[in-house]
Amino acid sequence: MAPKFLSSTRNERSGKGVPEKEENAEGSQAKAMYSVTGMTCSACSGQVERALRQLPGIQDAVVDALSNRAQVTFYPALINEETIRETIEDVGYQATLIQDHQTNAKSTQMCRIRINGICTSCSTAVESALQALRGVLMAQVASADEEAQVHYDPKMVSYKELLEAIEDTGSVAILITTGYMSKLQLKVDGVCTDHSMRLIENSLRSLPGVQDIVIDPTLNKFSVSYKPDVTGPRNFIQVIESTGSGRYKAMIFPEGGREVHEKEIERNYRSFLWSLVFAIPVFLTSMVFMYVPGLKHGLDSNVVNMLSVGEILRWALSTPVQFVIGRRFYTGSYKALRRGSANMDVLIALGTNAAYFYSVYSVLRAAASKDFKSTDFFETSSMLISFILLGKYLEISAKGKTSDAIAKLMDLAPEAAILLTLDCEGNVITEEEIDSRLIQKNDVIKILPGAKVASDGFVIWGQSHVNESMITGEARPVAKRKGDTVIGGTVNEDGVLHVEATQVGSESALSQIVQLVESAQMAKAPVQKFADRISKYFVPLVIILSFSTWLSWFLAGKFHRYPKSWIPSSMDSFELALQFGISVMVIACPCALGLATPTAVMVGTGVGASQGVLIKGGQALESAHKVNCIVFDKTGTLTVGKPVVVNTRLLKNMALQEFYELVAATEVNSEHPLAKAIVEYAKKFREDEENPTWPEAKDFVSITGHGVKAIVRNKEIIVGNKSLMLDQNIAIPSEAEDMLAETEAMAQTGILISIDGELAGVLAISDPLKPGARDVISILKSMKVKSIIVTGDNWGTANSIAKEVGIETVIAEAKPEQKAEKVKDLQASGNIVAMVGDGINDSPALAAADVGMAIGAGTDIAIEAADIVLMRSNLEDVITAIDLSRKTFSRIRLNYIWALGYNLLGIPIAAGALFPSIGLRLPPWIAGAAMAASSVSVVCCSLLLKNYRRPKKLDGLEMQGVTVE
């Protein structure tokens, strides 16, 4: 079975991972992701966030300068995606809407509903009732066809709620079909006129299943909404290329994620090289050639009055650097100041302008005077800009490596696939190699030995072994035969397989993992707020500090507060003070501070994904490193989760087959692992049938945490634990009590069965411990983490399991809400609590815990409520998650030491603190190099997390042969 990796949302007030189910007067919420280029630090991202949050209809905005992305939650009734994009660009940055997190496929669900006997006037009422539901995107009711077609978000509303809404209007609703509507973007080459656009649009609209088409003529982009069960991208491309006598060529619109980053690196590198072309001659004429006698004489030759050849050369060479290559800093400064804020661009523009325009004033005065000897700082402005561009180039290059985990995950998908055409008997007619992105639902794909599986699906022919380690972390190849599921991106080892595609595009397991990791890297850790607060006020303070530095040195020189011998012969007190002021302004840039947390979180979550631990954001990562108490569920968490019936004792005179017929008919309606074990065991009495049909169960009721009951063959059947029998006033004979005690002593679960109010039998079900469970608990103790079992199972079994693994505190026979209450009690006692579980009944506790960890093989609801998903369903990964979070936050602390250390040490030196004692000055261009080095060092410090290795104690478990299936 393909693993499920659902993202979760966070409740802003409580901080707990719960599915987002808020209804607002403004209507349903939507999310949009934008690629934002041009941001350099957290001050830039803060500007964008503030601008977005001031817009009406914005619920939340998270902007990350590191990944160059903005995620906006908004109300479509009040604002649209284009207005949001324009607002970002008004702040001064380029913004591009990313369709569904770079997957080019955005899915909503569509269903068709039969409405019997509906009239024209009633259809309007039904439409209004449907459109009033949160999550309904479009509703159309055709009274002539007696049918409604509804497009909706399945995360917000279910088709059952749609049926209820229709029936509330007084109509009878019957579900006909449900299916997904997908959205795909296509780029079409060869389109030159509006007529060509309309021709292609009409051709696409004629295809069955096409719902809507939006055209962007500037990019030759066609956005097609369609029903994937009816048509798909391959059909669109065939239709487009067959239109217009083959003039048009169509392809899936390029995503551009990596390309944009690579272009940004190239642009910064090119700007740096061009700055060097001009800055190096300026530096040489100012700092080197003045010591070469022949060259010094030529450069010092006066042209007009006291204006020398060297000054003219430096002026001419530094001007392109200042105004052409450095234009970006002016643009950024203008847009920041226009919004009443200041960023790094403002500091750089102020510093370089001060040096450049003072130098211009100095040389012009020299040209107009016969006795004024000028001193210029052209090398300061040009070298400063060059070093800042070098720092940006190195920083962006290093930042790109922090998202290597996503790139590696995306690379798992094969580029090509072999598409099979089958006849009605399942025989292969043709084979064709296609782009794997063109695979459609229900396509049959051929997987050769050694090739990657091109899509999620199930095997319809062949048998082989598939290496799923890159997705699930399980090292051993898994046997696959007809009917087994496969995961896209895994590797087929030996045999040939024919696979029918079931989940394609954004619905695939691989795409869900990528989306989860991307969302995690976007989410800010609470510790990031510290840096954001500092960055918000830092730039204005630096401007004040640099001005104060200049003024204090200038006044000190003016009033002879220090010996004239301190001043270099080539400058006066004003020029010395100016150099100190510029140095302070440049070295104090807070870029490194803004990078300290997000770079570490990005690398940490990426490393976690490669280790089989999916961490849903900085909040989860920060909370996990503080965990000192872990609450474990029992079934499927500490145990393997594949229980089997090992003993049956009848207390009533009846055939064993008849007994299991009644029990299985009741339990087949339950999703609980114990129920599945009972049904599986009952199949042994029906070996002549591959998929036996059980008697109908009426009035089925599930009593969460206790059992089930139903009416089967006019008999009341109750299956559950001892407390359920007592609640139902069913007497438990001593014989049954004795068997319960025996099963519990052997760490087995005793299940009681009542027929028509009389106890009829006892089942003993065994669920073995996961290998290494005891060692994991022991290692957690050594990490000073307390372990507790909270389970819905009986006390005897729970105590036996606890004794086996070495856990002292046990809470048994707990309902789901009681599990959550226990978690809250532990939190009230001052503990930071993690909950590890896998079932629906664990989801309240997972949401209540500071950190919820869901077993990857568990239910969708448990995974949705969790903060961390353990993909390998391996208890050892609980330790990995905690250890990785601790290592990540130690790295964040180290980053803050680096970032603050540079400023705390560099600012006093730049301000001239050491100048009176040892004559040490920090020229502005060196201050710029130090500032760039601080950002690069922080990013490189975070990148060291890529060398993370899980605790050696876990390697010891592997050496002992402890693995988990």
Backbone hydrogen bonds, N-H to C=O, Kabsch-Sander energy under -0.5 kcal/mol:
donor,donor_aa,acceptor,acceptor_aa,energy
4,K,856,G,-0.8
11,N,16,K,-1.8
12,E,10,R,-0.6
15,G,11,N,-3.2
18,V,9,T,-1.0
18,V,16,K,-1.1
21,K,19,P,-0.7
27,G,24,N,-1.7
30,A,74,F,-2.6
32,A,72,V,-2.3
33,M,98,I,-0.7
34,Y,70,A,-2.8
35,S,96,T,-3.2
36,V,34,Y,-0.6
36,V,68,N,-2.6
37,T,35,S,-0.5
37,T,94,Q,-2.4
44,C,41,C,-0.6
45,S,41,C,-1.8
46,G,42,S,-2.3
47,Q,43,A,-1.7
48,V,44,C,-1.9
49,E,45,S,-2.6
50,R,46,G,-2.4
51,A,47,Q,-2.3
52,L,48,V,-2.5
53,R,49,E,-2.6
54,Q,50,R,-1.0
55,L,52,L,-1.6
58,I,55,L,-1.2
59,Q,57,G,-0.6
59,Q,73,T,-2.5
60,D,73,T,-1.9
62,V,71,Q,-2.6
64,D,69,R,-3.0
65,A,63,V,-0.6
68,N,64,D,-0.9
69,R,64,D,-1.7
70,A,34,Y,-2.2
71,Q,62,V,-3.0
72,V,32,A,-2.9
72,V,70,A,-0.5
73,T,60,D,-2.9
74,F,30,A,-2.8
74,F,72,V,-0.5
75,Y,57,G,-2.5
78,L,75,Y,-2.3
79,I,75,Y,-1.8
84,I,80,N,-1.5
85,R,81,E,-2.2
86,E,82,E,-2.5
87,T,83,T,-2.0
88,I,84,I,-1.9
89,E,85,R,-2.0
90,D,86,E,-2.0
91,V,87,T,-1.2
92,G,88,I,-0.7
92,G,89,E,-0.5
93,Y,88,I,-1.3
94,Q,37,T,-1.5
96,T,35,S,-2.0
98,I,33,M,-3.5
99,Q,97,L,-0.6
100,D,98,I,-0.7
101,H,98,I,-0.6
103,T,99,Q,-1.1
103,T,100,D,-0.8
104,N,99,Q,-1.4
106,K,183,K,-0.7
107,S,105,A,-0.6
108,T,181,M,-2.5
109,Q,152,Y,-2.8
110,M,179,G,-5.2
111,C,150,V,-2.2
112,R,177,T,-2.6
113,I,148,A,-2.8
114,R,174,I,-3.4
115,I,146,E,-2.4
116,N,114,R,-0.6
116,N,172,V,-1.5
118,I,115,I,-1.2
123,S,119,C,-1.7
124,T,120,T,-0.9
125,A,121,S,-0.9
126,V,122,C,-2.4
127,E,123,S,-2.6
128,S,124,T,-2.4
129,A,125,A,-2.2
130,L,126,V,-2.3
131,Q,127,E,-2.8
132,A,128,S,-1.3
133,L,130,L,-1.5
136,V,133,L,-1.6
137,L,135,G,-0.6
137,L,151,H,-2.5
138,M,151,H,-1.9
140,Q,149,Q,-2.3
142,A,147,E,-3.0
143,S,141,V,-0.7
146,E,142,A,-0.9
147,E,142,A,-2.0
148,A,113,I,-2.8
149,Q,140,Q,-3.0
150,V,111,C,-2.5
151,H,138,M,-2.8
152,Y,109,Q,-3.3
152,Y,150,V,-0.5
153,D,135,G,-2.7
156,M,153,D,-1.8
157,V,153,D,-2.1
162,L,158,S,-1.3
163,L,159,Y,-2.2
164,E,160,K,-2.3
165,A,161,E,-2.2
166,I,162,L,-2.0
167,E,163,L,-2.4
168,D,164,E,-1.9
169,T,165,A,-0.6
169,T,166,I,-1.2
170,G,167,E,-1.4
171,S,166,I,-1.3
172,V,116,N,-0.6
173,A,171,S,-0.6
174,I,114,R,-2.6
176,I,112,R,-3.0
177,T,112,R,-1.3
179,G,110,M,-3.1
181,M,108,T,-4.1
182,S,180,Y,-0.5
182,S,226,Y,-3.0
184,L,224,V,-2.4
185,Q,104,N,-0.5
186,L,222,F,-2.7
187,K,251,M,-3.1
188,V,220,N,-2.3
189,D,187,K,-0.5
189,D,249,K,-3.1
191,V,188,V,-0.5
192,C,190,G,-0.6
197,M,193,T,-1.7
198,R,194,D,-2.5
199,L,195,H,-2.3
200,I,196,S,-2.3
201,E,197,M,-2.5
202,N,198,R,-2.7
203,S,199,L,-1.8
204,L,200,I,-2.3
205,R,201,E,-2.6
206,S,202,N,-1.2
207,L,204,L,-1.6
210,V,207,L,-1.4
211,Q,225,S,-3.2
212,D,225,S,-1.5
214,V,223,S,-2.4
216,D,221,K,-2.9
219,L,216,D,-1.0
220,N,216,D,-0.7
221,K,216,D,-2.2
222,F,186,L,-2.8
223,S,214,V,-3.3
223,S,221,K,-0.5
224,V,184,L,-3.1
224,V,222,F,-0.7
225,S,212,D,-3.1
225,S,223,S,-0.5
226,Y,182,S,-2.8
227,K,209,G,-1.8
230,V,227,K,-1.8
231,T,227,K,-2.4
235,N,232,G,-0.7
236,F,232,G,-1.5
237,I,233,P,-2.3
238,Q,234,R,-2.0
239,V,235,N,-2.3
240,I,236,F,-2.7
241,E,237,I,-2.6
242,S,238,Q,-1.3
243,T,239,V,-0.7
243,T,240,I,-0.9
245,S,242,S,-0.6
246,G,243,T,-0.5
247,R,244,G,-1.4
248,Y,243,T,-0.7
249,K,189,D,-1.9
251,M,187,K,-2.0
253,F,185,Q,-2.6
260,V,256,G,-2.3
261,H,257,G,-1.4
262,E,258,R,-2.9
263,K,259,E,-2.5
264,E,260,V,-2.0
265,I,261,H,-2.2
266,E,262,E,-2.5
267,R,263,K,-2.8
268,N,264,E,-2.3
269,Y,265,I,-2.4
270,R,266,E,-2.7
271,S,267,R,-2.3
272,F,268,N,-2.3
273,L,269,Y,-2.4
274,W,270,R,-2.4
275,S,271,S,-2.2
276,L,272,F,-2.0
277,V,273,L,-1.6
278,F,274,W,-1.0
279,A,275,S,-3.4
280,I,276,L,-2.2
282,V,278,F,-1.5
283,F,279,A,-2.8
284,L,280,I,-2.8
285,T,281,P,-2.7
286,S,282,V,-1.5
287,M,283,F,-3.2
288,V,283,F,-0.6
288,V,284,L,-1.7
289,F,284,L,-3.2
291,Y,288,V,-2.2
292,V,289,F,-1.6
296,K,292,V,-3.3
297,H,293,P,-1.9
298,G,294,G,-1.5
299,L,295,L,-2.6
300,D,296,K,-2.1
301,S,297,H,-0.5
301,S,298,G,-0.7
303,V,307,L,-4.0
304,V,307,L,-1.0
306,M,366,A,-2.1
306,M,369,S,-1.3
307,L,304,V,-2.9
308,S,306,M,-0.5
309,V,301,S,-2.1
310,G,299,L,-2.9
312,I,308,S,-1.7
313,L,309,V,-2.5
314,R,310,G,-2.5
315,W,311,E,-2.4
316,A,312,I,-2.6
317,L,313,L,-2.5
318,S,314,R,-2.2
319,T,315,W,-1.4
321,V,317,L,-0.7
322,Q,318,S,-2.4
323,F,319,T,-2.6
324,V,320,P,-1.9
325,I,320,P,-2.5
326,G,321,V,-1.2
327,R,324,V,-1.0
328,R,325,I,-0.5
329,F,326,G,-1.1
330,Y,326,G,-1.0
331,T,327,R,-2.5
332,G,328,R,-2.6
333,S,329,F,-2.1
334,Y,330,Y,-2.7
335,K,331,T,-2.2
336,A,332,G,-1.9
337,L,333,S,-2.9
338,R,334,Y,-2.2
339,R,335,K,-0.7
339,R,336,A,-0.7
340,G,337,L,-1.6
341,S,336,A,-2.3
346,V,343,N,-0.6
347,L,343,N,-1.4
348,I,344,M,-2.5
349,A,345,D,-2.9
350,L,346,V,-2.6
351,G,347,L,-2.6
352,T,348,I,-2.8
353,N,349,A,-2.2
354,A,350,L,-2.3
355,A,351,G,-1.8
356,Y,352,T,-3.0
357,F,353,N,-3.0
358,Y,354,A,-1.5
359,S,355,A,-1.7
360,V,356,Y,-2.3
361,Y,357,F,-2.4
362,S,358,Y,-2.4
363,V,359,S,-2.6
364,L,360,V,-2.3
365,R,361,Y,-2.1
366,A,362,S,-2.0
367,A,363,V,-2.2
368,A,364,L,-1.3
369,S,365,R,-0.5
369,S,366,A,-0.7
373,K,371,D,-0.6
374,S,372,F,-0.7
377,F,355,A,-0.5
380,T,377,F,-0.6
381,S,377,F,-1.6
382,S,378,F,-2.2
383,M,379,E,-2.3
384,L,380,T,-2.1
385,I,381,S,-2.0
386,S,382,S,-1.9
387,F,383,M,-2.7
388,I,384,L,-2.2
389,L,385,I,-2.3
390,L,386,S,-2.2
391,G,387,F,-2.6
392,K,388,I,-2.4
393,Y,389,L,-2.4
394,L,390,L,-2.6
395,E,391,G,-2.7
396,I,392,K,-2.9
397,S,393,Y,-2.1
398,A,394,L,-2.4
399,K,395,E,-2.9
400,G,396,I,-1.9
401,K,397,S,-0.8
401,K,398,A,-0.7
402,T,398,A,-0.6
402,T,399,K,-1.1
403,S,399,K,-0.5
403,S,400,G,-0.9
404,D,401,K,-1.3
406,I,403,S,-0.6
407,A,403,S,-1.6
408,K,404,D,-2.8
409,L,405,A,-2.1
410,M,406,I,-2.7
411,D,407,A,-1.8
412,L,408,K,-0.6
412,L,409,L,-1.1
413,A,410,M,-1.0
417,A,434,I,-2.6
418,I,446,K,-0.7
419,L,417,A,-0.7
419,L,432,E,-3.7
420,L,444,V,-2.9
421,T,430,T,-2.2
422,L,420,L,-0.5
423,D,427,N,-2.3
426,G,423,D,-1.9
429,I,421,T,-3.9
430,T,421,T,-1.1
432,E,419,L,-2.0
434,I,417,A,-3.0
434,I,432,E,-0.5
436,S,415,E,-2.2
438,L,435,D,-2.2
439,I,436,S,-1.3
442,N,501,A,-2.7
443,D,440,Q,-2.0
444,V,420,L,-0.6
445,I,443,D,-0.6
445,I,499,V,-3.3
446,K,418,I,-2.6
447,I,445,I,-0.5
447,I,497,L,-3.1
448,L,446,K,-0.6
450,G,492,N,-2.8
451,A,448,L,-2.0
453,V,490,T,-3.3
456,D,503,Q,-1.0
457,G,486,V,-1.8
458,F,500,E,-1.6
459,V,484,D,-2.9
460,I,498,H,-3.0
461,W,498,H,-1.3
464,S,480,K,-2.4
466,V,478,V,-2.7
467,N,491,V,-3.1
468,E,466,V,-0.8
471,I,468,E,-1.4
472,T,468,E,-3.1
473,G,468,E,-0.8
473,G,469,S,-0.8
478,V,466,V,-2.9
480,K,464,S,-3.4
483,G,459,V,-3.1
484,D,481,R,-2.5
486,V,457,G,-2.7
489,G,453,V,-3.1
490,T,487,I,-1.6
491,V,467,N,-2.0
492,N,451,A,-2.8
492,N,490,T,-0.5
493,E,465,H,-3.1
494,D,465,H,-0.5
497,L,447,I,-2.1
498,H,461,W,-2.5
499,V,445,I,-3.0
499,V,497,L,-0.5
500,E,458,F,-2.6
501,A,443,D,-3.0
501,A,499,V,-0.6
502,T,456,D,-2.3
503,Q,456,D,-0.9
504,V,502,T,-0.5
507,E,504,V,-1.8
508,S,505,G,-1.4
512,Q,508,S,-2.1
513,I,509,A,-2.1
514,V,510,L,-2.4
515,Q,511,S,-2.7
516,L,512,Q,-2.3
517,V,513,I,-2.6
518,E,514,V,-2.7
519,S,515,Q,-2.6
520,A,516,L,-2.3
521,Q,517,V,-2.3
522,M,518,E,-1.3
523,A,519,S,-1.7
528,Q,525,A,-2.1
529,K,526,P,-1.6
530,F,527,V,-1.1
531,A,527,V,-0.8
532,D,528,Q,-2.4
533,R,529,K,-2.5
534,I,530,F,-1.8
535,S,531,A,-2.9
536,K,532,D,-1.9
537,Y,533,R,-1.0
537,Y,534,I,-0.6
538,F,534,I,-1.6
539,V,535,S,-0.9
541,L,537,Y,-1.7
542,V,538,F,-2.5
543,I,539,V,-2.3
544,I,540,P,-2.1
545,L,541,L,-2.9
546,S,542,V,-3.0
547,F,543,I,-2.1
548,S,544,I,-2.5
549,T,545,L,-2.4
550,W,546,S,-2.4
551,L,547,F,-2.8
552,S,548,S,-2.7
553,W,549,T,-2.3
554,F,550,W,-2.5
555,L,551,L,-2.8
556,A,552,S,-2.2
557,G,553,W,-2.1
558,K,554,F,-2.4
559,F,555,L,-2.3
560,H,557,G,-1.2
561,R,556,A,-4.3
562,Y,556,A,-0.6
566,W,563,P,-1.7
567,I,564,K,-1.3
571,M,568,P,-1.9
576,L,572,D,-2.3
577,A,573,S,-2.6
578,L,574,F,-2.4
579,Q,575,E,-2.1
580,F,576,L,-1.9
581,G,577,A,-2.5
582,I,578,L,-2.5
583,S,579,Q,-2.1
584,V,580,F,-2.2
585,M,581,G,-2.0
586,V,582,I,-2.1
587,I,583,S,-2.5
588,A,584,V,-1.4
589,C,586,V,-1.2
594,G,590,P,-1.7
595,L,591,C,-1.4
596,A,592,A,-1.0
596,A,593,L,-0.5
599,T,595,L,-1.6
600,A,596,A,-0.7
601,V,597,T,-2.6
602,M,598,P,-2.5
603,V,599,T,-2.2
604,G,600,A,-2.9
605,T,601,V,-2.8
606,G,602,M,-1.7
607,V,603,V,-2.7
608,G,604,G,-2.4
609,A,605,T,-2.1
610,S,606,G,-1.7
611,Q,607,V,-1.2
611,Q,608,G,-0.5
612,G,609,A,-1.2
613,V,608,G,-3.5
614,L,612,G,-0.5
614,L,869,V,-2.8
615,I,613,V,-0.7
616,K,614,L,-0.5
616,K,867,D,-2.8
617,G,615,I,-1.6
618,G,520,A,-0.6
618,G,523,A,-0.9
621,L,617,G,-1.9
622,E,618,G,-2.7
623,S,619,Q,-2.3
624,A,620,A,-2.3
625,H,621,L,-1.1
626,K,623,S,-1.4
627,V,624,A,-1.0
628,N,832,I,-2.0
629,C,832,I,-1.4
630,I,786,K,-3.4
631,V,834,A,-3.2
632,F,630,I,-0.6
632,F,788,I,-3.6
633,D,836,V,-2.4
637,T,634,K,-1.6
638,L,633,D,-0.6
638,L,634,K,-1.3
639,T,634,K,-2.2
640,V,768,P,-2.9
644,V,766,S,-2.2
646,V,764,A,-2.9
647,N,764,A,-1.3
649,R,762,V,-2.4
651,L,760,A,-3.0
652,K,760,A,-0.8
654,M,652,K,-1.3
659,F,655,A,-2.3
660,Y,656,L,-2.4
661,E,657,Q,-2.0
662,L,658,E,-1.9
663,V,659,F,-2.1
664,A,660,Y,-2.9
665,A,661,E,-2.0
666,T,662,L,-1.2
667,E,663,V,-2.7
668,V,664,A,-2.3
669,N,666,T,-1.0
670,S,667,E,-2.2
676,K,672,H,-2.1
677,A,673,P,-2.0
678,I,674,L,-1.9
679,V,675,A,-2.4
680,E,676,K,-2.5
681,Y,677,A,-2.1
682,A,678,I,-2.2
683,K,679,V,-1.2
684,K,681,Y,-1.4
685,F,682,A,-1.6
686,R,683,K,-1.8
687,E,684,K,-0.7
689,E,686,R,-2.1
694,W,692,P,-0.5
698,K,696,E,-0.6
698,K,711,I,-3.0
701,V,709,K,-2.7
703,I,701,V,-0.6
703,I,707,G,-2.9
704,T,702,S,-0.9
706,H,703,I,-2.6
707,G,703,I,-2.4
708,V,719,V,-2.8
709,K,701,V,-2.2
710,A,717,I,-2.1
711,I,698,K,-3.1
712,V,710,A,-0.6
712,V,715,K,-2.7
713,R,696,E,-0.6
715,K,712,V,-1.5
717,I,710,A,-3.1
717,I,715,K,-0.7
718,I,754,S,-2.3
719,V,708,V,-2.7
720,G,752,L,-2.3
721,N,706,H,-1.9
725,M,721,N,-1.6
726,L,722,K,-2.2
727,D,723,S,-2.2
728,Q,724,L,-1.7
729,N,726,L,-1.4
730,I,725,M,-2.8
731,A,729,N,-0.5
737,E,733,P,-1.9
738,D,734,S,-2.6
739,M,735,E,-1.8
740,L,736,A,-2.4
741,A,737,E,-2.1
742,E,738,D,-2.2
743,T,739,M,-2.6
744,E,740,L,-2.5
745,A,741,A,-1.9
746,M,742,E,-1.2
747,A,744,E,-1.7
748,Q,743,T,-3.0
749,T,765,I,-3.2
750,G,748,Q,-0.5
751,I,749,T,-0.5
751,I,763,L,-2.7
752,L,720,G,-2.9
753,I,761,G,-2.3
754,S,718,I,-2.9
755,I,758,E,-2.8
756,D,716,E,-3.0
756,D,754,S,-0.5
758,E,755,I,-1.1
760,A,753,I,-3.3
761,G,753,I,-1.4
762,V,649,R,-2.4
763,L,751,I,-2.9
764,A,647,N,-2.8
765,I,749,T,-2.7
765,I,763,L,-0.5
766,S,644,V,-2.6
770,K,638,L,-2.8
773,A,770,K,-1.9
776,V,772,G,-2.3
777,I,773,A,-2.1
778,S,774,R,-2.1
779,I,775,D,-2.5
780,L,776,V,-2.4
781,K,777,I,-1.9
782,S,778,S,-1.7
783,M,779,I,-1.2
784,K,781,K,-1.8
785,V,780,L,-2.6
786,K,628,N,-2.4
786,K,784,K,-0.5
788,I,630,I,-2.3
789,I,809,T,-2.1
790,V,632,F,-2.4
790,V,788,I,-0.5
791,T,811,I,-2.7
798,A,794,N,-2.3
799,N,795,W,-2.8
800,S,796,G,-2.0
801,I,797,T,-2.5
802,A,798,A,-2.5
803,K,799,N,-2.4
804,E,800,S,-1.9
805,V,801,I,-2.0
806,G,802,A,-1.7
807,I,802,A,-2.5
809,T,787,S,-0.6
811,I,789,I,-2.7
813,E,793,D,-3.0
814,A,791,T,-2.3
819,K,815,K,-2.0
820,A,816,P,-1.8
821,E,817,E,-2.0
822,K,818,Q,-2.3
823,V,819,K,-1.9
824,K,820,A,-2.1
825,D,821,E,-2.3
826,L,822,K,-2.2
827,Q,823,V,-2.0
828,A,824,K,-2.3
829,S,825,D,-1.1
830,G,827,Q,-1.8
831,N,826,L,-1.9
833,V,831,N,-0.7
834,A,629,C,-2.5
835,M,851,V,-2.3
836,V,631,V,-2.9
837,G,835,M,-0.5
837,G,853,M,-2.0
842,D,839,G,-1.5
843,S,839,G,-0.5
843,S,840,I,-1.2
846,L,842,D,-2.6
847,A,843,S,-2.3
848,A,844,P,-1.9
849,A,845,A,-2.0
850,D,833,V,-1.2
851,V,833,V,-1.7
853,M,835,M,-3.7
853,M,851,V,-0.5
854,A,852,G,-0.5
854,A,868,I,-2.8
855,I,837,G,-2.1
856,G,870,L,-3.0
858,G,855,I,-2.4
859,T,838,D,-2.4
863,I,859,T,-2.2
864,E,860,D,-2.7
865,A,861,I,-1.9
866,A,862,A,-1.0
867,D,852,G,-2.4
868,I,852,G,-2.7
869,V,614,L,-2.7
870,L,854,A,-3.0
870,L,868,I,-0.5
871,M,612,G,-1.8
871,M,869,V,-1.0
872,R,612,G,-0.7
873,S,870,L,-1.8
877,D,874,N,-1.5
878,V,875,L,-1.8
879,I,875,L,-0.7
879,I,876,E,-0.6
880,T,876,E,-1.7
881,A,877,D,-2.5
882,I,878,V,-1.9
883,D,879,I,-3.0
884,L,880,T,-3.0
885,S,881,A,-2.0
886,R,882,I,-2.1
887,K,883,D,-2.5
888,T,884,L,-2.6
889,F,885,S,-2.3
890,S,886,R,-1.8
891,R,887,K,-1.7
892,I,888,T,-1.9
893,R,889,F,-2.1
894,L,890,S,-2.0
895,N,891,R,-2.4
896,Y,892,I,-2.3
897,I,893,R,-1.9
898,W,894,L,-2.5
899,A,895,N,-3.1
900,L,896,Y,-3.0
901,G,897,I,-2.3
902,Y,898,W,-2.3
903,N,899,A,-1.5
904,L,900,L,-3.4
905,L,901,G,-2.4
906,G,902,Y,-3.1
907,I,903,N,-2.5
909,I,905,L,-1.2
910,A,906,G,-3.0
911,A,907,I,-2.3
912,G,909,I,-1.4
913,A,908,P,-2.7
915,F,912,G,-0.7
918,I,914,L,-2.5
919,G,914,L,-0.7
919,G,915,F,-1.4
920,L,914,L,-1.0
921,R,919,G,-0.5
926,I,923,P,-0.7
927,A,923,P,-2.3
928,G,924,P,-2.3
929,A,925,W,-1.6
930,A,926,I,-2.4
931,M,927,A,-2.3
932,A,928,G,-2.3
933,A,929,A,-2.4
934,S,930,A,-1.8
935,S,931,M,-1.5
936,V,932,A,-2.2
937,S,933,A,-2.6
938,V,934,S,-1.7
939,V,935,S,-2.1
940,C,936,V,-2.6
941,C,937,S,-2.2
942,S,938,V,-2.0
943,L,939,V,-2.2
944,L,940,C,-1.0
945,L,942,S,-2.0
946,K,943,L,-1.9
947,N,944,L,-1.8
948,Y,945,L,-2.2
954,L,951,P,-1.4
955,D,951,P,-1.0
956,G,952,K,-1.8
957,L,953,K,-1.2
958,E,954,L,-1.7
959,M,955,D,-2.1
960,Q,956,G,-1.2
961,G,958,E,-1.8
962,V,957,L,-2.3
963,T,961,G,-0.8
